[in-house]
């Protein structure tokens, strides 16, 4: 059961006014930069895994979601007459510098958790026509965090021993 304070907070969030165009555009473009960085980084990671191995398939599924999110965000920006950024977030370069698979997956999940948190914090102020898409993006990040956590480190060690031993 909700306490009085929780109920007030929930109600206030439900009634929060929509973001102004400038804030909404900055929010969507911040996510677009992050998702583009994730899609590019995971493409690079995939190049180091045996094609169609279980690990390749799991990371490929996350990469496809990142690329799809870019398309969704660009669509939302254009629908609001806002300009999509062409920038790639710093997550890409920082992730490329990481060699070990364990560290890579931890880095990836920290990034995914950041995006999920960013969306959750903004959701109440997002224009209604975009809420369903962003709620789905939030849920897919939570699901992908779990699938990356479930990846077996032993399997990654076996499939990429040279890379692992340098980590
Ligand atoms: Fe993402």
Backbone and ligand atoms as CSV (ligand in chain L), in Angstrom:
chain,resi,resn,atom,element,x,y,z
A,1,UNK,N,N,0.852,-1.205,0.000
A,1,UNK,CA,C,0.000,0.000,0.000
A,1,UNK,C,C,0.887,1.255,0.000
A,2,UNK,N,N,0.469,2.250,-0.743
A,2,UNK,CA,C,1.272,3.461,-0.834
A,2,UNK,C,C,1.122,4.319,0.416
A,3,UNK,N,N,2.208,4.936,0.821
A,3,UNK,CA,C,2.116,5.906,1.915
A,3,UNK,C,C,1.581,7.193,1.310
A,4,UNK,N,N,1.165,8.113,2.176
A,4,UNK,CA,C,0.650,9.396,1.692
A,4,UNK,C,C,1.646,10.116,0.806
A,5,UNK,N,N,2.909,10.137,1.243
A,5,UNK,CA,C,3.929,10.852,0.472
A,5,UNK,C,C,4.158,10.233,-0.898
A,6,UNK,N,N,4.166,8.881,-0.933
A,6,UNK,CA,C,4.358,8.190,-2.224
A,6,UNK,C,C,3.228,8.525,-3.184
A,7,UNK,N,N,1.998,8.529,-2.646
A,7,UNK,CA,C,0.829,8.811,-3.490
A,7,UNK,C,C,0.924,10.220,-4.067
A,8,UNK,N,N,1.359,11.178,-3.227
A,8,UNK,CA,C,1.488,12.564,-3.696
A,8,UNK,C,C,2.548,12.651,-4.786
A,9,UNK,N,N,3.681,11.960,-4.560
A,9,UNK,CA,C,4.763,11.988,-5.550
A,9,UNK,C,C,4.279,11.401,-6.868
A,10,UNK,N,N,3.597,10.244,-6.797
A,10,UNK,CA,C,3.102,9.583,-8.000
A,10,UNK,C,C,2.155,10.498,-8.756
A,11,UNK,N,N,1.242,11.137,-8.003
A,11,UNK,CA,C,0.262,12.016,-8.639
A,11,UNK,C,C,0.958,13.207,-9.287
A,12,UNK,N,N,1.935,13.768,-8.579
A,12,UNK,CA,C,2.650,14.928,-9.120
A,12,UNK,C,C,3.364,14.555,-10.416
A,13,UNK,N,N,3.950,13.344,-10.430
A,13,UNK,CA,C,4.660,12.906,-11.645
A,13,UNK,C,C,3.678,12.725,-12.800
A,14,UNK,N,N,2.498,12.142,-12.481
A,14,UNK,CA,C,1.517,11.907,-13.539
A,14,UNK,C,C,1.040,13.228,-14.140
A,15,UNK,N,N,1.034,14.286,-13.329
A,15,UNK,CA,C,0.548,15.579,-13.801
A,15,UNK,C,C,1.671,16.495,-14.270
A,16,UNK,N,N,2.889,15.981,-14.290
A,16,UNK,CA,C,4.009,16.842,-14.681
A,16,UNK,C,C,3.780,17.377,-16.095
A,17,UNK,N,N,4.058,18.680,-16.308
A,17,UNK,CA,C,3.859,19.229,-17.653
A,17,UNK,C,C,4.861,18.637,-18.625
A,18,UNK,N,N,4.494,18.578,-19.920
A,18,UNK,CA,C,5.417,18.064,-20.932
A,18,UNK,C,C,6.617,18.995,-21.053
A,19,UNK,N,N,7.734,18.404,-21.434
A,19,UNK,CA,C,8.953,19.191,-21.634
A,19,UNK,C,C,8.728,20.214,-22.754
A,20,UNK,N,N,9.439,21.336,-22.646
A,20,UNK,CA,C,9.457,22.286,-23.758
A,20,UNK,C,C,10.252,21.650,-24.903
A,21,UNK,N,N,10.035,22.147,-26.128
A,21,UNK,CA,C,10.709,21.583,-27.313
A,21,UNK,C,C,12.217,21.458,-27.134
A,22,UNK,N,N,12.811,22.516,-26.578
A,22,UNK,CA,C,14.276,22.534,-26.455
A,22,UNK,C,C,14.767,21.407,-25.538
A,23,UNK,N,N,14.093,21.244,-24.418
A,23,UNK,CA,C,14.477,20.192,-23.462
A,23,UNK,C,C,14.211,18.804,-24.053
A,24,UNK,N,N,13.086,18.675,-24.738
A,24,UNK,CA,C,12.711,17.393,-25.354
A,24,UNK,C,C,13.740,17.014,-26.431
A,25,UNK,N,N,14.130,17.992,-27.254
A,25,UNK,CA,C,15.127,17.742,-28.302
A,25,UNK,C,C,16.476,17.356,-27.715
A,26,UNK,N,N,16.870,18.054,-26.652
A,26,UNK,CA,C,18.160,17.749,-26.010
A,26,UNK,C,C,18.128,16.347,-25.415
A,27,UNK,N,N,17.006,15.991,-24.822
A,27,UNK,CA,C,16.839,14.656,-24.220
A,27,UNK,C,C,16.924,13.565,-25.296
A,28,UNK,N,N,16.148,13.718,-26.376
A,28,UNK,CA,C,16.161,12.691,-27.432
A,28,UNK,C,C,17.538,12.603,-28.094
A,29,UNK,N,N,18.184,13.744,-28.326
A,29,UNK,CA,C,19.501,13.717,-28.963
A,29,UNK,C,C,20.580,13.140,-28.046
A,30,UNK,N,N,20.426,13.355,-26.753
A,30,UNK,CA,C,21.367,12.740,-25.800
A,30,UNK,C,C,21.239,11.214,-25.874
A,31,UNK,N,N,19.993,10.733,-25.936
A,31,UNK,CA,C,19.780,9.289,-26.070
A,31,UNK,C,C,20.293,8.789,-27.421
A,32,UNK,N,N,20.058,9.566,-28.489
A,32,UNK,CA,C,20.488,9.154,-29.834
A,32,UNK,C,C,22.014,8.995,-29.894
A,33,UNK,N,N,22.737,9.955,-29.328
A,33,UNK,CA,C,24.208,9.852,-29.277
A,33,UNK,C,C,24.646,8.582,-28.545
A,34,UNK,N,N,23.973,8.314,-27.430
A,34,UNK,CA,C,24.336,7.150,-26.612
A,34,UNK,C,C,24.028,5.843,-27.350
A,35,UNK,N,N,22.865,5.782,-27.988
A,35,UNK,CA,C,22.462,4.545,-28.687
A,35,UNK,C,C,23.330,4.316,-29.921
A,36,UNK,N,N,23.688,5.401,-30.612
A,36,UNK,CA,C,24.564,5.269,-31.784
A,36,UNK,C,C,25.941,4.758,-31.342
A,37,UNK,N,N,26.421,5.298,-30.224
A,37,UNK,CA,C,27.707,4.840,-29.692
A,37,UNK,C,C,27.626,3.360,-29.333
A,38,UNK,N,N,26.518,2.945,-28.718
A,38,UNK,CA,C,26.345,1.544,-28.339
A,38,UNK,C,C,26.305,0.637,-29.558
A,39,UNK,N,N,25.575,1.036,-30.584
A,39,UNK,CA,C,25.462,0.210,-31.802
A,39,UNK,C,C,26.832,0.047,-32.463
A,40,UNK,N,N,27.584,1.138,-32.536
A,40,UNK,CA,C,28.923,1.071,-33.163
A,40,UNK,C,C,29.890,0.235,-32.321
A,41,UNK,N,N,29.840,0.435,-31.023
A,41,UNK,CA,C,30.749,-0.300,-30.143
A,41,UNK,C,C,30.466,-1.804,-30.205
A,42,UNK,N,N,29.200,-2.166,-30.169
A,42,UNK,CA,C,28.864,-3.591,-30.193
A,42,UNK,C,C,29.204,-4.208,-31.548
A,43,UNK,N,N,29.136,-3.436,-32.622
A,43,UNK,CA,C,29.587,-3.945,-33.931
A,43,UNK,C,C,31.066,-4.310,-33.859
A,44,UNK,N,N,31.842,-3.445,-33.228
A,44,UNK,CA,C,33.280,-3.702,-33.100
A,44,UNK,C,C,33.530,-4.932,-32.234
A,45,UNK,N,N,32.791,-5.053,-31.130
A,45,UNK,CA,C,32.939,-6.223,-30.261
A,45,UNK,C,C,32.574,-7.508,-31.015
A,46,UNK,N,N,31.518,-7.444,-31.817
A,46,UNK,CA,C,31.058,-8.638,-32.551
A,46,UNK,C,C,32.135,-9.155,-33.504
A,47,UNK,N,N,32.916,-8.236,-34.069
A,47,UNK,CA,C,33.985,-8.636,-35.002
A,47,UNK,C,C,35.012,-9.554,-34.344
A,48,UNK,N,N,35.071,-9.545,-33.023
A,48,UNK,CA,C,36.068,-10.354,-32.319
A,48,UNK,C,C,35.516,-11.690,-31.826
A,49,UNK,N,N,34.242,-11.935,-32.062
A,49,UNK,CA,C,33.629,-13.190,-31.603
A,49,UNK,C,C,33.386,-14.116,-32.796
A,50,UNK,N,N,33.445,-15.433,-32.576
A,50,UNK,CA,C,33.133,-16.364,-33.658
A,50,UNK,C,C,31.691,-16.158,-34.131
A,51,UNK,N,N,31.567,-15.986,-35.436
A,51,UNK,CA,C,30.253,-15.727,-36.030
A,51,UNK,C,C,29.265,-16.821,-35.613
A,52,UNK,N,N,28.090,-16.394,-35.165
A,52,UNK,CA,C,26.994,-17.298,-34.802
A,52,UNK,C,C,27.247,-18.131,-33.543
A,53,UNK,N,N,28.319,-17.851,-32.792
A,53,UNK,CA,C,28.457,-18.493,-31.478
A,53,UNK,C,C,27.339,-17.938,-30.582
A,54,UNK,N,N,27.087,-18.612,-29.458
A,54,UNK,CA,C,26.020,-18.160,-28.545
A,54,UNK,C,C,26.286,-16.733,-28.069
A,55,UNK,N,N,27.578,-16.431,-27.845
A,55,UNK,CA,C,27.934,-15.088,-27.349
A,55,UNK,C,C,27.705,-14.041,-28.448
A,56,UNK,N,N,28.081,-14.425,-29.684
A,56,UNK,CA,C,27.861,-13.519,-30.827
A,56,UNK,C,C,26.367,-13.216,-30.946
A,57,UNK,N,N,25.547,-14.250,-30.836
A,57,UNK,CA,C,24.101,-14.070,-30.988
A,57,UNK,C,C,23.529,-13.180,-29.881
A,58,UNK,N,N,23.998,-13.377,-28.649
A,58,UNK,CA,C,23.476,-12.577,-27.531
A,58,UNK,C,C,23.854,-11.101,-27.697
A,59,UNK,N,N,25.106,-10.852,-28.068
A,59,UNK,CA,C,25.545,-9.462,-28.212
A,59,UNK,C,C,24.939,-8.836,-29.470
A,60,UNK,N,N,24.765,-9.647,-30.504
A,60,UNK,CA,C,24.131,-9.166,-31.730
A,60,UNK,C,C,22.694,-8.699,-31.446
A,61,UNK,N,N,21.986,-9.441,-30.578
A,61,UNK,CA,C,20.597,-9.067,-30.247
A,61,UNK,C,C,20.567,-7.685,-29.580
A,62,UNK,N,N,21.544,-7.418,-28.715
A,62,UNK,CA,C,21.607,-6.103,-28.057
A,62,UNK,C,C,21.967,-5.033,-29.098
A,63,UNK,N,N,22.901,-5.386,-29.994
A,63,UNK,CA,C,23.334,-4.423,-31.013
A,63,UNK,C,C,22.168,-4.029,-31.926
A,64,UNK,N,N,21.350,-5.007,-32.289
A,64,UNK,CA,C,20.179,-4.736,-33.138
A,64,UNK,C,C,19.217,-3.785,-32.409
A,65,UNK,N,N,19.037,-3.993,-31.105
A,65,UNK,CA,C,18.172,-3.090,-30.327
A,65,UNK,C,C,18.733,-1.669,-30.309
A,66,UNK,N,N,20.060,-1.544,-30.159
A,66,UNK,CA,C,20.674,-0.208,-30.135
A,66,UNK,C,C,20.439,0.503,-31.471
A,67,UNK,N,N,20.624,-0.240,-32.568
A,67,UNK,CA,C,20.419,0.344,-33.900
A,67,UNK,C,C,18.949,0.716,-34.103
A,68,UNK,N,N,18.056,-0.154,-33.641
A,68,UNK,CA,C,16.611,0.139,-33.764
A,68,UNK,C,C,16.257,1.385,-32.958
A,69,UNK,N,N,16.845,1.503,-31.759
A,69,UNK,CA,C,16.578,2.678,-30.923
A,69,UNK,C,C,16.989,3.965,-31.635
A,70,UNK,N,N,18.101,3.913,-32.379
A,70,UNK,CA,C,18.532,5.100,-33.144
A,70,UNK,C,C,17.429,5.502,-34.123
A,71,UNK,N,N,16.885,4.508,-34.828
A,71,UNK,CA,C,15.833,4.796,-35.822
A,71,UNK,C,C,14.598,5.380,-35.137
A,72,UNK,N,N,14.219,4.811,-33.990
A,72,UNK,CA,C,13.032,5.293,-33.256
A,72,UNK,C,C,13.258,6.738,-32.806
A,73,UNK,N,N,14.449,7.021,-32.268
A,73,UNK,CA,C,14.742,8.370,-31.760
A,73,UNK,C,C,14.765,9.394,-32.894
A,74,UNK,N,N,15.352,9.020,-34.018
A,74,UNK,CA,C,15.365,9.924,-35.179
A,74,UNK,C,C,13.925,10.199,-35.625
A,75,UNK,N,N,13.116,9.171,-35.652
A,75,UNK,CA,C,11.705,9.336,-36.034
A,75,UNK,C,C,10.991,10.302,-35.076
A,76,UNK,N,N,11.207,10.133,-33.762
A,76,UNK,CA,C,10.544,11.003,-32.776
A,76,UNK,C,C,11.004,12.454,-32.927
A,77,UNK,N,N,12.308,12.643,-33.190
A,77,UNK,CA,C,12.829,14.008,-33.375
A,77,UNK,C,C,12.200,14.652,-34.615
A,78,UNK,N,N,12.184,13.915,-35.712
A,78,UNK,CA,C,11.631,14.479,-36.948
A,78,UNK,C,C,10.136,14.757,-36.801
A,79,UNK,N,N,9.432,13.877,-36.091
A,79,UNK,CA,C,7.984,14.070,-35.886
A,79,UNK,C,C,7.703,15.337,-35.084
A,80,UNK,N,N,8.675,15.762,-34.259
A,80,UNK,CA,C,8.506,16.971,-33.448
A,80,UNK,C,C,9.185,18.178,-34.110
A,81,UNK,N,N,9.564,18.030,-35.399
A,81,UNK,CA,C,10.263,19.114,-36.114
A,81,UNK,C,C,11.576,19.499,-35.458
A,82,UNK,N,N,12.248,18.527,-34.884
A,82,UNK,CA,C,13.550,18.764,-34.242
A,82,UNK,C,C,14.632,18.068,-35.071
A,83,UNK,N,N,15.864,18.557,-34.967
A,83,UNK,CA,C,16.945,18.035,-35.810
A,83,UNK,C,C,17.727,16.944,-35.095
A,84,UNK,N,N,17.786,15.741,-35.688
A,84,UNK,CA,C,18.581,14.671,-35.063
A,84,UNK,C,C,20.076,14.984,-35.161
A,85,UNK,N,N,20.791,14.744,-34.075
A,85,UNK,CA,C,22.236,14.941,-34.093
A,85,UNK,C,C,22.909,13.831,-34.912
A,86,UNK,N,N,24.092,14.153,-35.465
A,86,UNK,CA,C,24.880,13.124,-36.154
A,86,UNK,C,C,26.024,12.642,-35.253
A,87,UNK,N,N,26.033,13.122,-34.013
A,87,UNK,CA,C,27.157,12.826,-33.109
A,87,UNK,C,C,27.111,11.386,-32.588
A,88,UNK,N,N,28.304,10.898,-32.253
A,88,UNK,CA,C,28.440,9.580,-31.622
A,88,UNK,C,C,28.930,9.823,-30.195
A,89,UNK,N,N,28.240,9.265,-29.225
A,89,UNK,CA,C,28.610,9.496,-27.820
A,89,UNK,C,C,29.999,8.980,-27.480
A,90,UNK,N,N,30.554,9.530,-26.414
A,90,UNK,CA,C,31.903,9.140,-25.988
A,90,UNK,C,C,31.971,7.687,-25.522
A,91,UNK,N,N,30.830,7.086,-25.281
A,91,UNK,CA,C,30.741,5.680,-24.877
A,91,UNK,C,C,31.462,4.778,-25.892
A,92,UNK,N,N,31.397,5.153,-27.174
A,92,UNK,CA,C,32.033,4.351,-28.233
A,92,UNK,C,C,33.552,4.288,-28.043
A,93,UNK,N,N,34.181,5.449,-27.970
A,93,UNK,CA,C,35.631,5.486,-27.826
A,93,UNK,C,C,36.116,4.872,-26.524
A,94,UNK,N,N,35.372,5.136,-25.457
A,94,UNK,CA,C,35.768,4.589,-24.152
A,94,UNK,C,C,35.659,3.068,-24.156
A,95,UNK,N,N,34.617,2.563,-24.811
A,95,UNK,CA,C,34.411,1.113,-24.871
A,95,UNK,C,C,35.432,0.415,-25.743
A,96,UNK,N,N,35.879,1.090,-26.815
A,96,UNK,CA,C,36.878,0.494,-27.710
A,96,UNK,C,C,38.202,0.258,-26.991
A,97,UNK,N,N,38.475,1.080,-26.009
A,97,UNK,CA,C,39.756,0.979,-25.296
A,97,UNK,C,C,39.773,-0.180,-24.298
A,98,UNK,N,N,38.622,-0.788,-24.045
A,98,UNK,CA,C,38.546,-1.877,-23.055
A,98,UNK,C,C,38.798,-3.220,-23.745
A,99,UNK,N,N,39.701,-4.037,-23.193
A,99,UNK,CA,C,40.092,-5.288,-23.842
A,99,UNK,C,C,39.396,-6.533,-23.292
A,100,UNK,N,N,39.248,-6.641,-21.986
A,100,UNK,CA,C,38.696,-7.881,-21.411
A,100,UNK,C,C,37.181,-7.960,-21.568
A,101,UNK,N,N,36.675,-9.171,-21.811
A,101,UNK,CA,C,35.223,-9.332,-22.010
A,101,UNK,C,C,34.446,-9.033,-20.740
A,102,UNK,N,N,34.977,-9.441,-19.611
A,102,UNK,CA,C,34.284,-9.175,-18.349
A,102,UNK,C,C,34.103,-7.667,-18.165
A,103,UNK,N,N,35.190,-6.918,-18.393
A,103,UNK,CA,C,35.146,-5.461,-18.239
A,103,UNK,C,C,34.246,-4.826,-19.299
A,104,UNK,N,N,34.288,-5.388,-20.504
A,104,UNK,CA,C,33.443,-4.860,-21.588
A,104,UNK,C,C,31.959,-4.993,-21.237
A,105,UNK,N,N,31.587,-6.172,-20.733
A,105,UNK,CA,C,30.166,-6.388,-20.416
A,105,UNK,C,C,29.731,-5.527,-19.238
A,106,UNK,N,N,30.622,-5.332,-18.286
A,106,UNK,CA,C,30.295,-4.447,-17.153
A,106,UNK,C,C,30.113,-3.009,-17.635
A,107,UNK,N,N,31.010,-2.590,-18.532
A,107,UNK,CA,C,30.930,-1.236,-19.095
A,107,UNK,C,C,29.627,-1.073,-19.882
A,108,UNK,N,N,29.323,-2.076,-20.696
A,108,UNK,CA,C,28.090,-2.052,-21.488
A,108,UNK,C,C,26.871,-1.935,-20.574
A,109,UNK,N,N,26.851,-2.725,-19.510
A,109,UNK,CA,C,25.684,-2.700,-18.625
A,109,UNK,C,C,25.582,-1.405,-17.821
A,110,UNK,N,N,26.730,-0.806,-17.511
A,110,UNK,CA,C,26.658,0.511,-16.845
A,110,UNK,C,C,26.016,1.521,-17.796
A,111,UNK,N,N,26.380,1.465,-19.073
A,111,UNK,CA,C,25.800,2.361,-20.080
A,111,UNK,C,C,24.314,2.110,-20.255
A,112,UNK,N,N,23.944,0.833,-20.316
A,112,UNK,CA,C,22.526,0.499,-20.495
A,112,UNK,C,C,21.699,0.934,-19.287
A,113,UNK,N,N,22.288,0.779,-18.089
A,113,UNK,CA,C,21.582,1.190,-16.873
A,113,UNK,C,C,21.412,2.711,-16.850
A,114,UNK,N,N,22.440,3.426,-17.336
A,114,UNK,CA,C,22.348,4.891,-17.390
A,114,UNK,C,C,21.187,5.310,-18.295
A,115,UNK,N,N,21.080,4.684,-19.454
A,115,UNK,CA,C,20.004,5.027,-20.396
A,115,UNK,C,C,18.634,4.709,-19.777
A,116,UNK,N,N,18.517,3.538,-19.142
A,116,UNK,CA,C,17.235,3.151,-18.534
A,116,UNK,C,C,16.827,4.166,-17.463
A,117,UNK,N,N,17.806,4.579,-16.658
A,117,UNK,CA,C,17.539,5.545,-15.586
A,117,UNK,C,C,17.151,6.915,-16.167
A,118,UNK,N,N,17.854,7.293,-17.226
A,118,UNK,CA,C,17.597,8.600,-17.870
A,118,UNK,C,C,16.170,8.635,-18.424
A,119,UNK,N,N,15.750,7.539,-19.072
A,119,UNK,CA,C,14.394,7.483,-19.633
A,119,UNK,C,C,13.363,7.494,-18.503
A,120,UNK,N,N,13.596,6.664,-17.467
A,120,UNK,CA,C,12.626,6.574,-16.366
A,120,UNK,C,C,12.429,7.937,-15.709
A,121,UNK,N,N,13.522,8.683,-15.538
A,121,UNK,CA,C,13.442,9.989,-14.869
A,121,UNK,C,C,12.667,11.001,-15.715
A,122,UNK,N,N,12.712,10.835,-17.035
A,122,UNK,CA,C,12.104,11.824,-17.925
A,122,UNK,C,C,10.689,11.465,-18.349
A,123,UNK,N,N,10.294,10.231,-18.137
A,123,UNK,CA,C,9.071,9.706,-18.752
A,123,UNK,C,C,7.823,10.552,-18.494
A,124,UNK,N,N,7.667,11.045,-17.265
A,124,UNK,CA,C,6.453,11.810,-16.938
A,124,UNK,C,C,6.340,13.103,-17.742
A,125,UNK,N,N,7.475,13.651,-18.189
A,125,UNK,CA,C,7.437,14.913,-18.927
A,125,UNK,C,C,7.512,14.746,-20.437
A,126,UNK,N,N,7.517,13.504,-20.882
A,126,UNK,CA,C,7.634,13.231,-22.325
A,126,UNK,C,C,6.275,13.389,-22.991
A,127,UNK,N,N,6.220,14.037,-24.155
A,127,UNK,CA,C,4.927,14.165,-24.848
A,127,UNK,C,C,4.251,12.803,-25.005
A,128,UNK,N,N,2.942,12.791,-24.865
A,128,UNK,CA,C,2.185,11.547,-24.800
A,128,UNK,C,C,2.415,10.632,-26.003
A,129,UNK,N,N,2.570,11.228,-27.185
A,129,UNK,CA,C,2.706,10.391,-28.391
A,129,UNK,C,C,4.038,9.627,-28.423
A,130,UNK,N,N,4.976,10.013,-27.558
A,130,UNK,CA,C,6.291,9.348,-27.554
A,130,UNK,C,C,6.453,8.402,-26.367
A,131,UNK,N,N,5.519,8.425,-25.449
A,131,UNK,CA,C,5.698,7.666,-24.201
A,131,UNK,C,C,5.774,6.170,-24.418
A,132,UNK,N,N,4.914,5.632,-25.286
A,132,UNK,CA,C,4.901,4.178,-25.499
A,132,UNK,C,C,6.244,3.716,-26.047
A,133,UNK,N,N,6.771,4.466,-27.017
A,133,UNK,CA,C,8.054,4.085,-27.631
A,133,UNK,C,C,9.184,4.156,-26.608
A,134,UNK,N,N,9.162,5.189,-25.777
A,134,UNK,CA,C,10.249,5.336,-24.810
A,134,UNK,C,C,10.107,4.363,-23.642
A,135,UNK,N,N,8.884,4.040,-23.312
A,135,UNK,CA,C,8.661,3.010,-22.277
A,135,UNK,C,C,9.206,1.668,-22.786
A,136,UNK,N,N,8.948,1.357,-24.064
A,136,UNK,CA,C,9.453,0.103,-24.656
A,136,UNK,C,C,10.981,0.114,-24.689
A,137,UNK,N,N,11.569,1.282,-24.977
A,137,UNK,CA,C,13.033,1.403,-25.000
A,137,UNK,C,C,13.601,1.161,-23.588
A,138,UNK,N,N,12.904,1.675,-22.614
A,138,UNK,CA,C,13.314,1.459,-21.220
A,138,UNK,C,C,13.274,-0.038,-20.890
A,139,UNK,N,N,12.175,-0.684,-21.246
A,139,UNK,CA,C,12.030,-2.115,-20.924
A,139,UNK,C,C,13.063,-2.969,-21.656
A,140,UNK,N,N,13.360,-2.612,-22.906
A,140,UNK,CA,C,14.344,-3.415,-23.658
A,140,UNK,C,C,15.740,-3.255,-23.047
A,141,UNK,N,N,16.031,-2.091,-22.471
A,141,UNK,CA,C,17.323,-1.927,-21.801
A,141,UNK,C,C,17.415,-2.811,-20.554
A,142,UNK,N,N,16.331,-2.858,-19.799
A,142,UNK,CA,C,16.321,-3.714,-18.599
A,142,UNK,C,C,16.518,-5.177,-19.010
A,143,UNK,N,N,15.804,-5.611,-20.056
A,143,UNK,CA,C,15.924,-7.005,-20.527
A,143,UNK,C,C,17.340,-7.281,-21.034
A,144,UNK,N,N,17.934,-6.305,-21.734
A,144,UNK,CA,C,19.288,-6.528,-22.279
A,144,UNK,C,C,20.353,-6.534,-21.185
A,145,UNK,N,N,20.138,-5.771,-20.134
A,145,UNK,CA,C,21.068,-5.821,-18.990
A,145,UNK,C,C,21.068,-7.243,-18.442
A,146,UNK,N,N,19.868,-7.827,-18.300
A,146,UNK,CA,C,19.779,-9.194,-17.757
A,146,UNK,C,C,20.431,-10.193,-18.696
A,147,UNK,N,N,20.229,-10.042,-20.010
A,147,UNK,CA,C,20.800,-11.029,-20.937
A,147,UNK,C,C,22.326,-10.926,-20.948
A,148,UNK,N,N,22.871,-9.726,-20.791
A,148,UNK,CA,C,24.335,-9.586,-20.723
A,148,UNK,C,C,24.875,-10.154,-19.416
A,149,UNK,N,N,24.123,-9.968,-18.333
A,149,UNK,CA,C,24.547,-10.539,-17.044
A,149,UNK,C,C,24.584,-12.066,-17.120
A,150,UNK,N,N,23.689,-12.629,-17.931
A,150,UNK,CA,C,23.583,-14.091,-18.015
A,150,UNK,C,C,24.658,-14.708,-18.915
A,151,UNK,N,N,25.359,-13.859,-19.687
A,151,UNK,CA,C,26.399,-14.399,-20.583
A,151,UNK,C,C,27.496,-15.060,-19.754
A,152,UNK,N,N,27.872,-16.244,-20.166
A,152,UNK,CA,C,28.868,-16.991,-19.409
A,152,UNK,C,C,30.275,-16.476,-19.693
A,153,UNK,N,N,30.950,-16.060,-18.638
A,153,UNK,CA,C,32.331,-15.600,-18.799
A,153,UNK,C,C,33.228,-16.738,-19.284
A,154,UNK,N,N,32.924,-17.951,-18.845
A,154,UNK,CA,C,33.739,-19.102,-19.270
A,154,UNK,C,C,33.644,-19.301,-20.773
A,155,UNK,N,N,32.427,-19.102,-21.295
A,155,UNK,CA,C,32.232,-19.265,-22.741
A,155,UNK,C,C,33.018,-18.206,-23.504
A,156,UNK,N,N,32.965,-16.974,-23.007
A,156,UNK,CA,C,33.691,-15.900,-23.684
A,156,UNK,C,C,35.200,-16.149,-23.635
A,157,UNK,N,N,35.660,-16.716,-22.538
A,157,UNK,CA,C,37.074,-17.037,-22.381
A,157,UNK,C,C,37.484,-18.099,-23.413
A,158,UNK,N,N,36.578,-19.088,-23.592
A,158,UNK,CA,C,36.858,-20.173,-24.520
A,158,UNK,C,C,36.854,-19.671,-25.970
A,159,UNK,N,N,35.902,-18.804,-26.302
A,159,UNK,CA,C,35.755,-18.394,-27.692
A,159,UNK,C,C,36.772,-17.328,-28.097
A,160,UNK,N,N,37.356,-16.642,-27.128
A,160,UNK,CA,C,38.305,-15.583,-27.475
A,160,UNK,C,C,39.497,-15.610,-26.519
A,161,UNK,N,N,40.221,-16.732,-26.480
A,161,UNK,CA,C,41.265,-16.905,-25.451
A,161,UNK,C,C,42.382,-15.873,-25.539
A,162,UNK,N,N,42.783,-15.491,-26.760
A,162,UNK,CA,C,43.902,-14.555,-26.890
A,162,UNK,C,C,43.531,-13.213,-26.292
A,163,UNK,N,N,42.343,-12.756,-26.629
A,163,UNK,CA,C,41.851,-11.476,-26.158
A,163,UNK,C,C,41.701,-11.527,-24.630
A,164,UNK,N,N,41.177,-12.657,-24.153
A,164,UNK,CA,C,40.950,-12.820,-22.718
A,164,UNK,C,C,42.266,-12.757,-21.944
A,165,UNK,N,N,43.284,-13.436,-22.471
A,165,UNK,CA,C,44.537,-13.539,-21.736
A,165,UNK,C,C,45.259,-12.180,-21.652
A,166,UNK,N,N,44.934,-11.282,-22.598
A,166,UNK,CA,C,45.553,-9.954,-22.543
A,166,UNK,C,C,44.865,-9.058,-21.518
A,167,UNK,N,N,43.649,-9.455,-21.111
A,167,UNK,CA,C,42.858,-8.584,-20.236
A,167,UNK,C,C,43.462,-8.526,-18.842
L,1,LIG,FE,FE,21.090,1.385,-25.367
